Amino acid sequence: MIEQSLFLIKPNAVMQGHVGHIISMLEDHGFSILKMKLFRFDEELSRIFYAEHIGKEFFNRLQSFMCSGDTVALLLEREDAIHHLRELNGDVLPEKRQPGTIRALYGAGITENGVHSSDSLDSAKREIEVIFGA
C-alpha cells in the first residue's frame, strides 16, 4: 500500500551539513518527496509535536535540542513508507544501529540521532498536519 510519512532531519544533521546526503539516501530507496520545508521548532510547536512525551524525564532535553537549530521536514511517499523509512533510519539506540542506516551515519546519541519519522499511519497523519497543515 502506498503510504505517506513525515520525516524530519534534526538540527544536528542540518548543522553538520548532511541534508543533501540524507535526501539522496531517501531517493535512492524509492521515496518521493511531496513537500519540504526548513523551519525551527519553538517551545509551543515542540510541545504540540512531542505531546506524548510531555512529563517524561527526557522531554526537556528533547525540547531544548529540537529548538536549538533548523530542522528540515519532508513529506515522503512510497509503498509501505512507514516500515521502510524506519528501517532506513536505524535504531534510536546507538549500540543497536546497523551500518549504513541514516542514524549510524549521521546520528550521535539517543536524542541527537539525526532524524525522525512517523511510527504509524495515525502518527503520520497527525505529524503531517502539525508540520505542514491540513
DABEL-V912393 format. One record per pair of residues at least 6 apart in sequence whose ideal C-beta (glycine too) atoms are under 8 Angstrom apart, sorted by sequence separation. I is the first residue (numbers start at 1). J is the second residue. D is the distance in Angstrom with one decimal. If there is no record, write none. Layout:
BEGIN
i & j & d
I & J & D
I & J & D
END
This chain:
BEGIN
i & j & d
13 & 19 & 7.0
27 & 33 & 7.5
53 & 59 & 4.8
78 & 84 & 6.6
91 & 97 & 5.0
97 & 103 & 5.2
98 & 104 & 6.3
107 & 113 & 3.9
108 & 114 & 7.5
118 & 124 & 3.6
26 & 33 & 7.3
47 & 54 & 6.5
90 & 97 & 4.3
91 & 98 & 7.4
97 & 104 & 4.0
107 & 114 & 3.8
41 & 49 & 7.1
90 & 98 & 5.8
106 & 114 & 4.2
107 & 115 & 7.3
9 & 18 & 7.3
13 & 22 & 6.5
50 & 59 & 6.9
53 & 62 & 6.4
76 & 85 & 6.6
94 & 103 & 7.8
105 & 114 & 7.9
106 & 115 & 7.5
118 & 127 & 5.3
9 & 19 & 5.6
23 & 33 & 7.4
91 & 101 & 7.7
97 & 107 & 7.1
103 & 113 & 4.9
118 & 128 & 7.8
90 & 101 & 2.8
92 & 103 & 7.2
103 & 114 & 5.4
50 & 62 & 6.3
89 & 101 & 6.3
90 & 102 & 6.0
91 & 103 & 6.8
102 & 114 & 6.0
103 & 115 & 6.6
9 & 22 & 5.5
50 & 63 & 6.9
88 & 101 & 6.3
89 & 102 & 5.3
90 & 103 & 3.8
94 & 107 & 7.1
102 & 115 & 5.3
87 & 101 & 7.7
88 & 102 & 6.0
89 & 103 & 5.7
90 & 104 & 5.2
94 & 108 & 7.9
94 & 109 & 6.5
46 & 62 & 7.8
47 & 63 & 7.3
50 & 66 & 7.5
94 & 110 & 7.1
46 & 63 & 4.7
49 & 66 & 7.9
90 & 107 & 7.3
93 & 110 & 6.5
92 & 110 & 5.8
7 & 26 & 7.1
94 & 113 & 8.0
43 & 63 & 6.7
46 & 66 & 5.1
46 & 67 & 5.9
92 & 113 & 5.6
41 & 63 & 8.0
43 & 67 & 6.4
41 & 66 & 4.5
42 & 67 & 6.2
41 & 67 & 4.9
89 & 115 & 5.5
40 & 67 & 7.1
89 & 117 & 5.7
40 & 69 & 6.9
4 & 34 & 7.1
40 & 70 & 5.4
41 & 71 & 6.2
39 & 70 & 7.1
40 & 71 & 6.7
86 & 117 & 6.0
38 & 70 & 5.7
39 & 71 & 6.0
85 & 117 & 4.5
38 & 71 & 7.5
85 & 118 & 7.8
86 & 119 & 6.8
38 & 72 & 5.5
39 & 73 & 6.6
37 & 72 & 7.4
38 & 73 & 7.9
82 & 117 & 7.3
36 & 72 & 6.8
37 & 73 & 5.2
82 & 118 & 5.9
36 & 73 & 6.9
82 & 119 & 7.1
35 & 73 & 7.8
36 & 74 & 5.0
82 & 120 & 6.6
35 & 74 & 7.0
36 & 75 & 7.5
82 & 121 & 6.7
35 & 75 & 4.0
33 & 74 & 5.5
34 & 75 & 4.5
76 & 117 & 8.0
33 & 75 & 7.3
34 & 76 & 7.0
82 & 124 & 6.4
33 & 76 & 6.3
34 & 77 & 5.6
32 & 76 & 6.8
31 & 76 & 4.5
32 & 77 & 4.8
31 & 77 & 7.0
32 & 78 & 6.3
65 & 111 & 5.2
31 & 78 & 4.9
65 & 112 & 6.3
26 & 74 & 7.3
30 & 78 & 5.0
29 & 78 & 7.9
30 & 79 & 7.5
62 & 111 & 5.7
26 & 76 & 6.5
31 & 81 & 6.8
61 & 111 & 5.8
23 & 74 & 7.5
58 & 110 & 7.9
12 & 65 & 7.7
19 & 72 & 5.5
31 & 84 & 7.9
58 & 111 & 6.9
75 & 128 & 5.9
11 & 65 & 6.7
15 & 69 & 5.3
30 & 84 & 7.6
31 & 85 & 7.1
10 & 65 & 7.6
11 & 66 & 6.8
14 & 69 & 6.1
15 & 70 & 7.7
29 & 84 & 6.6
10 & 66 & 7.0
14 & 70 & 5.0
11 & 68 & 5.1
12 & 69 & 7.7
14 & 71 & 6.5
75 & 132 & 6.0
11 & 69 & 3.4
14 & 72 & 6.0
73 & 131 & 4.8
11 & 70 & 6.3
26 & 85 & 8.0
29 & 88 & 5.6
73 & 132 & 7.1
11 & 71 & 6.0
10 & 71 & 6.1
9 & 71 & 6.6
26 & 88 & 7.4
8 & 71 & 5.5
9 & 72 & 4.1
25 & 88 & 6.8
8 & 72 & 7.1
9 & 73 & 8.0
8 & 73 & 5.5
9 & 74 & 7.6
7 & 73 & 7.3
8 & 74 & 7.8
6 & 73 & 6.7
7 & 74 & 4.5
6 & 74 & 7.6
7 & 75 & 7.8
6 & 75 & 6.4
7 & 76 & 5.1
5 & 75 & 7.8
6 & 76 & 7.7
4 & 75 & 6.2
5 & 76 & 5.2
4 & 76 & 6.7
5 & 77 & 7.8
4 & 77 & 4.9
3 & 77 & 7.0
2 & 77 & 6.3
3 & 78 & 7.3
2 & 78 & 6.9
3 & 79 & 7.5
5 & 81 & 4.6
2 & 79 & 5.8
3 & 80 & 6.3
4 & 81 & 6.3
5 & 82 & 5.1
25 & 102 & 6.2
1 & 79 & 6.9
3 & 81 & 4.0
7 & 85 & 6.4
49 & 127 & 6.9
1 & 80 & 6.7
2 & 81 & 7.5
3 & 82 & 5.6
5 & 85 & 5.3
22 & 102 & 5.9
49 & 130 & 5.3
48 & 130 & 5.7
49 & 131 & 7.3
21 & 105 & 7.6
22 & 106 & 6.5
21 & 106 & 7.2
45 & 130 & 7.5
18 & 105 & 7.9
18 & 106 & 4.6
16 & 106 & 7.2
22 & 114 & 7.6
39 & 131 & 7.8
13 & 106 & 4.9
22 & 115 & 6.8
13 & 107 & 7.6
37 & 131 & 7.6
12 & 107 & 7.7
37 & 132 & 7.2
12 & 108 & 6.0
18 & 114 & 7.2
35 & 132 & 5.6
12 & 112 & 4.4
13 & 114 & 4.2
10 & 112 & 7.0
12 & 114 & 6.3
13 & 115 & 6.6
10 & 113 & 7.1
10 & 114 & 5.7
9 & 114 & 7.2
10 & 115 & 6.1
9 & 115 & 5.8
10 & 116 & 6.4
8 & 115 & 6.3
7 & 115 & 6.7
8 & 116 & 4.1
7 & 116 & 7.2
8 & 117 & 7.5
6 & 116 & 7.7
7 & 117 & 4.9
6 & 117 & 6.7
7 & 118 & 7.9
5 & 117 & 5.4
6 & 118 & 5.0
5 & 118 & 4.5
3 & 121 & 6.7
6 & 124 & 5.9
5 & 124 & 4.9
4 & 124 & 6.0
3 & 124 & 7.2
6 & 127 & 4.1
6 & 128 & 5.0
8 & 131 & 7.9
4 & 128 & 6.6
6 & 131 & 6.0
6 & 132 & 8.0
END
